[in-house]
Amino acid sequence: MATHDPIAHETTARSATRRREQRKVVAGTIIGTSIEWYDFFLLASAAGLVFNHLFFKPIDPQAATLMAFATVGLSFLFRPSGRSSHGPSFPYSRAPGRTMGLELLPRTQIVYDP
């Protein structure tokens, strides 16, 4: 006569739920990282093809290209510091007012600085 062990059944259900959650996390991580790397690929391509002529016109073309790629490198290096100060661990990062302020401030600076 076979006995039914409720503890073993509960453990199996928990492990199945845990595996499902881990798959979601892995899928989200892969998708987010792929989008982020594609964004940096587009930025680096634009830096090599467009930014050197658009922003660094009075400089020698080779120096302008190097400066454009240096800008991409700086954005790549300083990205983690922005994430650490405005990421999910920041206590008010999801507040709508703060989010709109963080989005509008750089755009306002771009419009009024030149």
Salt bridges, closest charged atoms under 4 A:
GLU10 OE2 - ARG14 NH2 2.47
GLU36 OE2 - ARG79 NE 2.11
